[in-house]
Amino acid sequence: MQLQPNILLQGGKYRIKKVLGQGGFGITYLGIQESLNRKVAIKEFFMKEYCGRNEVTSQITLGTEGSHELVERFRQKFIKEAQIIAGLNNAHIISIYDIFEENGTAYYVMEYVGCGSLKDKIENYGAIHDSEALLYIRQIADALKYLHDRKIMHLDIKPSNILLRDTNEVVLIDFGISKRYDDTGEQTSSTPIGISKGFAPLEQYKQGGVKTFSPATDIYSLGATLFYLLTGNQPPEASDVINNGLSLPKNISPNIRKVIRKAMEAKHSDRPQAISEFLAILDDKKKHYDESNEETTVLNEEIKEEKQNNKQPVTQHTIKKEIKQKTKNKKIYHIGLSCIVAILIIFGIIKGLGNRNTQVALMYRKPTQDLTLSGLNPIDFQAEVNNAKTNLYTLKNKSGMEVCITNFGGRIVSVMVPDKNGNMQDVVLGFDNIADYVNIPNDFGASIGRYAGRINQGRFILDEKTIQLPQNNFGHCLDGGPKGWQYQVYEVSSIDETTLELTHFSQDGDEGFPGNVTAKVLFKLTDNNAIDIEYSATTDQKTIINMTNHSYFNLSGNPSKTITNHSLYINADNYTPIDDMFMTTGEIVSVRNTPMDFTTLKTIGKDITNFNFVQLKNGIGYDHNWVLNTKGDITQLVAKLISPESGITLEVFTNEPGIQVYTGNFLDGTIIGKKDITYNQYASVCLETQHYPDSPNKPKWPSVILKPGQFYNSKCIFKFSVEK
């Protein structure tokens, strides 16, 4: 909910004209500073996921008490960002005129720059000439030098954060993830970790982000921005630059090609270490850049990798891997290149050397594996996370169905099934590389443990002993805590064409849970297009366990569309209500004559936004556990989901007493998944078969206690078919 036009702020000092844009944390307005009759941009702190507004008073409201602390923490970060910018004085950094608090939130007023961003310019008119690009780059370089001299890293240099004045000058904006450092290089400010794909260097993908000061991080992004301005194309990700080199069009002058390559070196110590060094390379007109050196370096690095067949490919997520230093003996490179080119010419493979750079790079690139039916490259899942190797495993049945699973978190990455027209569709959300699974907090497709769902205040009593777990979700412990099994690497026990078994050992005290637990997840793809999942576990101490799969389904095959038109059936006459902090109240309530009634097929969207019904208001949609009528009989249908577009039908079977239905309420458009699709609210529905949330604190509910000598067993079947 946005401020309406002509609303006055600061006692009439500023007048709202219109909305310029809105993100997850704020709304930017065009305003008028009345006393000077000048246009200004006014940014309001507004977390759209948690904030509402009183339409009469314009006061910000919060949906739940549990969100107060979270919202306040980010509000203070918002104010700090404004204070950082306000303390800066550079012609190419946006000017802040005012900072104030009003309407239960915070605002800052800045100069209005009305000619759009460099990204807008390129998208509208295409790549620009060298001279114009360098004009802008030098201006931003001036701003960065000013920041770096004050031990500030911007950490989000990209064309969308560079605005154009009508004087053809540019200004730098958005200091939301910038960091201050002391003289030793240690952080003195804490801000969210942010990654802009294509513009962020490898070190920004590390856990915790960039922790020590180095201008080289911003310089990488500056080089990537120059790449974008001159090509009109998104720069390749840092991992792609390492693996495949950096391809630049021949129409870019040699010296500019050199500065881009130098700025975008994978290892930060190989880049210019200061803006002055960056500009020195750019201005070095005396030295002629030998493009054969450029080709030779790429070629021989890749030949070197070819010889090391036992090495995993370098990717942005292999956090603990060191980047190999480039070979210094260029004479050997030239000899190697000459021999290879000669051989290629003899065999008639190269017919024109004018374009040899591209050909050589392609022909001597490290081989890629065949893509899966869903378009995934297994190499993008080969990495080392927490000293354990990750990979992608593909299951196929005789019917042509394909399921891809990674052992990082035991996650289902893709599920390819035929629609009513016989076309194969991927019906689950996720990412197309392991880096995003590691670096973006998510539970897409994960095998959840030790405890799926929420535990009230992260606390329960076991044998008269109070167990305290992490409180990672509105004061509760959710899905085993922030280091739950969905973020661990499972060991691959066995695999064949249709079966994959994963094993995870969880030590006593893991996230506060007692007992050494050995857990297994067995995935079996049957010939009738069913994914049969079986969970098992043993323990050496009394503990609790509740496992499930957290796949996000969109049966249309297009998650850019919501699932509100999907029809859903749940074989349950009762459900467990939640309070305004998403915690089960302990009640078991009938679904009859309520929006929770899915005992007959009903579209999910029919009632999902009926917030007059308090349960949907509390959950911001459906995020509830249904008490199944099936009483553990796995032969009985517990849920059915149908897409009217694709005709794809999903039937769910389980021996569990409950099913948690979650409709992607917290997806907010900030996550970009497979095929570069943005995941918006209600883009999916999760059907999680499990025991009820907070069962350890509800003694009358089915028990989740596992004792030594007992065997935990949970089954779930996702069966796909087509309804024509």
N, C-alpha and C positions, 0 to 999 in steps of 0.2 A: 504494500500500500504506500503510495507516494504522496508527497505534499502537493496540494492542489495549486494551480496558478493563482497569483496575487496574494498568497499567504505571506505575511510579514514576519521577519525574524529580527531579533535584537531590538525590539521596540520600534520597528519601522525602519531600521537602518538598511535592511536588505529586503527586496521583494522577489519572490519566486516567479519565474516566467514559464519555464517548461523543463521537462526531464531530458537530460542529454544521454544518460545511460545508467544501467544498474547491473551490479555484480552480486556475488554472494555476500559481500561485507559492506556494501555501501551504495548509495544513490547519488549521482552527480546531476546538479540542476544548473540551468542558465538562470542567473539572477541579475538584478539591477541594484547597484549601490546608489541609493536615492540621493544622497547629498552631493555626489559627484556625477550623477547620471551616467555611470559607466557600467558596462557589462562585466560581470564576474562569473566565475564558476564556483558553485557552492557544493561541497561534498559532505554528505550526511552519513554518519555511521548507522547502518541498518543491516543486521544479519537476517536475510529474508527467510532463512530456515527456522528462526526462533522468534523473530520480532513481528508484532502487529502494530496497528495504530488506531487510536481513537479518532474517528473521522470528525468529531466536533471540536476536540481540543488539540488535535495533532500530536498528542502525547504518545510515546512509544509504549507498547504493552508487550509483556512476555507471556508465552503460552503456559509455561510450567515453572514452578519454583526452582526445580533442578537446573534450569537453564540460566539462572541469574548469575551464578559464578562464572560460567563459561562466557556469557555475553559481556560481562564486566571486564573479564581478562582481555578480550579482543578489543573492547572499547578503549582500554588504556593503551593498547598497541596502536590503535588508530590515532589517538592523541599524540603518542610519541612520534609517529611518522610525521605528523603535521609539524611538531616542534623541531624535528630534524631539518625539514625543508625550510622552515621559517628562519632557522639560524644560518642558512646558506646565502651567499651573495655572489652569484655568477650569472652572466648574461644568458647562459644557455641552460639554466636550471629554473624550473617554474617558480614564480614568486608567490609567496603566501602573504596575504594581507591581514588575516584575522583568524583567531581560533576561539571558539566559545562553546558552552554547553547550554542546551535548551531542549525542551520537549522530552526530557528524560534520556537524551542522547548527546552526541558531540558533533560539531561541524567545523570545517575550516574553509576559508574563502581564499581563492587564488585567482591569478590573472586568467582571463578568458582568452583562449587561443582557438580561433574559429575556422582554421583552414584544414583541419583534420590531421591525421597522423601520416608518417611515411608509409605505413602499411596501406592506408587508404589510397595514397597517391599511386603506389605500385599496382594495387589491385584495379584501380580505375584506368591507368594510363600505361602500365607495363614498365619494364626495366628502363632505367635512366642512364644517361651518358656518364662517362668517367668523371668529367669535370664537375657535374652537378652532384654526383654521389660523394666525391671527395670534399666538396664544399660542406656538405652536411656532416660527414665523418669527422672533419677537422673541428667543427663546432662542438660535437659531442666529445671528442677527444679533449678539448679544452675544459669541458664540464667535468670529465672524469679525472683529469689531472688535478683540478681544484678539489674534488672529493678525496682522491688518494693522498694528497698532501695533508689532509685532515684525518687520515686513517679511517676513511669511510669507503666501503665497497657497496656499489649499487646492487649487483647480483641479478639484475633483470633487464639488461640492455637488450632491446629488440625494437623493430620498427614501430610496433603499436604503442610503445612507450616514448616515442619521439614525435612531438607535435610541431606543426609548421605555423609560424607567424605569417602575416600577410607581407612582411618585409623579406620573405624567403630565408629567414633565420629559423633555426630549430631550437626546441627546448626539451629538456629531459623531465619526465614525470614518473610517478609511481615508485615511491621509496618504501613500499610495503614490506619487502623482504631484505632491505638494506641492513648492513651491520656496521657497528663501530668497533674499533680495535684500539688497544693501547700500544705503547711503544715497543712492547715485546711481541706484538702480533696476536695476542690473545683477545678473544671477544669480550667486549664490555656491554654489549646489548644482545638480547635474545629475540629473534623474530622467526616467523614460520619459515620452514624450508620450502623453496619454490623452484620449479624446474620448467623452463620453456624449451620444449623439444626443438632441436636444431640450433638453438642459440646458447645452450648451457654446456659448459665443458664437463669432462668426465668427473672431476672432483666434486661437482655440485650434486652428483647422484649418490654420494656416500651417505651412510647413516649419520644423521646430525648435520649434514650439509658442510659448507666450508667453515672450518674452525680457526684457521690462521690467516692472517692478512697477506694477500698477494695481489697486486694490481693485475697480474697475469690472468686472473679469472675473468675480470671485466674485459680485458683485452681480447680474450677468445670471443666473447659475445660481440664486441665491436667488429672484429674480423668477419664473423658470421653475418652481421648486419650489412656490411659492405658487400658480401657475397649476394645477399638478397636484393639489394638495390641494383646491382649490375646484371643479375640474371633473371630477376622476377620470380625465382623459385625458392621454396623452403630449403634452407641448408640441411645437409644430411645430419643425422644424429652423431654424437661423438663416437659411439661404438662403430658406426658405419665408416667413419673417417679412418679409424684405426684398422679395420678389417679390409676395406676396399680402396683406401686412398681418397683424395679429394679431386674430383673432376671439375675443371674450369673451362669455360668456352675460350676458343682461340682469339676471339675478338677483344678480350680483356688484355690490356697492355701487360708486358712481361713483369714490369716492376710492381703493378698492382696484384698480379697473380702471386708474386713472391710474398707480398705483405699479407695477403689473405692466408696463404699456406703457413706462413710463419706464425701468424696470430692464432690459427686454429690447430696448432700442434697439440697432440694428445697429452703429452707430458707438460705440466705447467712450467717446469724449469727450462723447456726448450723454446718457450714463447718469449717475446719481449717482456722484460721485467718492469718496465715503466712506460708510460705514455710517450715520453721523450724518445725511447728506443723504437717504439712503434712508428713514430713520425720520421725518425732518422732513416729507417728502412724504406718508408714511403717516398722520401725525398732523395734517396740515393740514386741519382740519375747517371752517375759515372760508371757504376758497375752494371754490366749487362747480364741479365739473368739467363743462364744457359738452360733452356727448356729440356734438353736431353738429360741434364742432371735430375730434373723433376721426374722424368719418366723412369730413369734408372733407379731412383730411390724407391718409388712405388713398386716397380717390378721386383727388385731384389729383396725388399722387405717381404713381399709375398712369396718369393721363392724360398726365402729363409723359413717362413712359416710352413711351407709345403714339406720341408725336410723334417720338421718337428711334428710328426703325425700324432704323437702322444699328447700334444698340448691341446687344451680347450681353446676355442676361439675367443678372442678378446671381446667383451661386451661391456656396456656401461654399468652393469650390475655386479660384475666380479670385483667387488669392493676391495677385497683383500689382496688381489693380484697386483703385482707390479707391472708397469708398462715397460717393455723391453727397450733399452737404449738403442738408438739407430746405429748401424755400422758406420764407421768413419772412413773406411778404406774405399774411396770413390773409384780408384783405378780398377779395382776388381769388378766393381759394378759395370763400368764401361765395357770391360772385356766380356763379361757375362752377357750383357745386352747385345753386343756385336755378334756374338756367336749365335744367340737365339734368333735374332733378326735374320742372320744369314741362312740359318736352317729353314726358317719360315718362308723366306723368299724362294729357296730351292724347291720347296714343296708346293709353291704357289699359293700359300695361305694368305700372305700379305701381298696385295696387288697395288697398293698405293700407300706410300709412307707418309703422305700428308696428314693422315688421320691416325697415325700409328699409336698415339698415346691411349686413345680409347680402346683400340683393339688389343694392345698389350695388356692393359689393365683387366680387361674382360677375360682374356685367354689365360692369364696367369694368376687370377684371383683364386683365393682358397676355395676349393670346391664347395658348393652348397648341396645340401641334401634335397631330395625331391620334396616338394610341398605336399602337405596333407590335402585331403579332399576339401577341407575347410579353408585352405590357403595358408596354413601355418608352416613356418620353416623350423624344423626341429633344432637347427643350429642356434636359433634365437632363444632356446631354452636350455642350452648347455652352458653351465656356469658353476661357480663354486660359491655357495652361500653358507656362512657359518661353518666353514671347513668341510662342507659336504657337497657332493656333486649333484646337480639337478639336471633333468632331462625331460623330454617329451615322449610319451608312449602312446602308440596308436592301436586301438582295437577295431577289428572289422569282422562283420558276420557275412553269411552267405547271401543275405538280402541286400548287401551294399551299404548298410548303415556303418557309420564311422564315429568313434568316440575317442577324443584325445585327452590325455591325462598327464599332468606333471606331478612329480613326487615332491615338489615344493608345496607343502600344505595338503598333499593328496587331493589336488584340485582337478575337477572336470573343466577343461579349457574350451572344448567345443563338442557339440553333438549334432551330427549331420543326419537328417531323416528326410524322406520324400514327402512333398506336399501333395495336394489333390491333383496337381497337374504332372506329377512325376518328377518335379524339380527338387533337388536336394537343398535343404535349408539348415542353417546353423541356428539352433533354438535356445542357446544359452549365452549370457553375457560373460565378458572376460577381456583379457588382453592378448596381444599377439607376440609378447616377449616376456621373458622372466623378469627383466628390469622393472617393468611397471608393476608386476605382482609384488616385487620386493619393496619398491620405493613409494608406492601409493597405497596408503592404508585401505584394505578392502578384504572381503571374505568371499569373493566370487568363486563359486564352485568348490569351496573348501570342505575337507573332512574336519569337522569341528570336534575339539576335545580340550581338556577333559570334560568340561561340562557345557553343553549347548544351551543357550538361553541365559537369562539373567538370574543372579543370586543376590538377594536383597542386602544392600550395603556391603556386598562382598564378604558376608559373614555367615557361618553356620556352626552348630554344635555337634560334635561327634564324640561319643563316649565321655560326655561331660566336659570335653575340652573345646574351647572356642577356637575355630580356625578362621584366620583373617586372610582374605584374598585381595588382589588388586581391585581398585574401584575405577574401572576404565570407561564407565558409561552411566552418566547421570547419578553418580554415587554408588552404582552397583557393579558387580563383576559380570561382564558379558563375554560369553563364548570362551571361557577359560582364561581370560585376562589378555593384556596387550601382547603377551608372548605365548599365546595359546598355540595349539598344534597346527593351526592353519598357517602359522609363520615358521614352522619347522620343516626340515627336510626329512621325509620318510625314506627308509631303506627299501629298495626294491627286492622283495623276497623271491618272486618268480613272475614270469610273464610268458604268454604265448599269444597267438593271434586274437584270441577272444577273452583272455583272462589276465588280470594284473593284480598281484598281491603286494601290499605295502605294509611295512612294520615300523612302529615308532616306540622307542623306549623313553619313558618319562620318569626322571629320578624323583625320589622322595623329596618333597619341598618345592617341586616345580610349580611356580606361580602360587606357592603356599599350600598346594594340595598334598596330603599325606600319602605315603606309599610309593614304592617302585612299581610302576605299571608298564607292562608290555602290551601294546595295542596293535591290532591288525585291521586293515581295510582290504577287503577282497572285492574287486570289480569284475563282473562277468557280463559280457555282451552276448545275449542269446539270439538264436536265429529268428525268433518272433519279434525282434526289435525292442527288446527289453534290456535295461541296465539293471542288473541284479547286484545290489550292494549289501555286503555282510560285514558287520563290525564285531570284533571280539577283543577281549582284554582279560588279563589276570593281574593280581596284585599280591604283594607280600605283607601289606598292612591294610587294615580297614580304611576304605576311602569311598569317594563317590565318583560315579562316571555316567555320562550321558552324551553319546555321540550322534552326529547327524551329518548329512550333506547339505551344503548351502548353495546349491545351484540357483541362479537367477534365470527363470524361464521367460522367454517371449516367443510364442509358437508361431508368430507371423513370419519369423526369420528376419525381421527388420526392427531392431530395438530403437530406432529413431522414432518409432510409433509407440504409443502407450499400450498397456494390456487392459485398458478399461473396457474394451469391446470383447475381451475374452469371456467365455462362459465358464463358471466354476460350480462344481458340486462337491460338497463335503458331507460324508456320512457321519454326522454328529448332531445330536439333539441339544448339546450343551457346550458351553465354552467357559474359559476362566477370565473374568474381567481384569482390567489393569487400572491403576491410578494414573494421575497426571505426570508421574515419573516413570511410566512404562513398567511398573512392577505389579505382578499378580496380587490381588487382594486376599486370596485364600478362598474366595467364593467359587462355586460352580453354578452357573446360571443357564437357564433355558434360552435357546436362540429364537424360540417361537415368537412371531409377530415383531421381530426386530431386524435391523439391517444385517445382523450376524447370521441370519438364516440362509444357508446354502443347501438345505436338504433337497431342494430341486434346483436344476440348472438355472443360474442367474448371472447376468453380466456383472463383472466386478465393478464397473463404473456406475451401476445403478444407484448405489448408496454411498460410494466411497468418500464423497465430499459432504455428506450430511452431518455436519459438525454440531447440529442440534442434538444429535445422539451422542452422549458424552463419551462413549467408548471410542467412536471414530475421531472425536476431537482429541482425546487423550493419546491415541495412537497416530494421529495425523494421517489417518487411513487405517487399513487393516495391518495390525502387528500383534496378533493374538493367537492363543493356543485353543484349539478345539478338542473337546473330550470325545474320542472316537467311540462309536457304537460297536465296533468290530471285536473288542475285547481280546486283542492279540491274535486273531485269526487272519493269517497272512493271505488266505485265499479270497477274502472279502475285499471288495473295492472300498478304499477310504476317501479317495478324491479323484476328480476328473476335471481336466482343463481342456478347452477347445478354442482354437482360433478360427473365427469365421472367414478370415482372408485366405489362410493357407489350407484350412480343413484339417490341420494337424491336431491330433488328440493325444493327451497325456493322461494315462491312468496310473494311480499310485496305490501300492499295497505295502503293508507293514505289519510287524508283530508288536509295534509300540502302542502305548495307550493314547498318545496325542499327536497332533500335527500343528505346527506353528506356521501360520500363513502371514507372509510379509510382502507388501505390495510396492516395495522400492520407494517408500515415503521420503527417505533422506537423500535419494539421488537428486542432485540439484543442478546438473549441467556442467559441473566442474571436472567430471571425469570423462576422458575420451578413451574409448575402448577399441576393440577389434575393428578393422576397416575404417578407422578414424571416425567412428560414430560417437556422437555425444550422448551420454546417458542422462536423460532427464527424469524428473519425478514420475513415478508409475510406469517406468520403462520395462518392468519385469514383475514377476511374482515368484516368491520362494515357497516351496512346499516341504517343510522340514519335519520329518517323522522323528519323534523323540518323546521322552518323558516331559512332564509339565515344567515350566520355568519355576525356579525357586522351590523345587520339591524338597531339598534338604531341610527347609524351614516350615514345611507343611506336612506334619507326620501322618495325616489322614490320606494323603495322596500316595500313589504308587511309589515304592521305595527306589532310590537310586544308589543305595549302599552296595558296595562290592567288598566281600571279605576274602581273606586268603583261602585258597582251595576252591573258591567259586569261579565260575566262568561267565563273563559278560557276553551276551549275544544279542545283537540288534540287526534286523533286516529291513531293507527298503527296496522296492522294485519300482522303477520308472519305465512304464511300457508305452511305446508310441505306436500310433496307427493313424489312419486317415478317415475322416468322415466326409464323404462326398455329397 
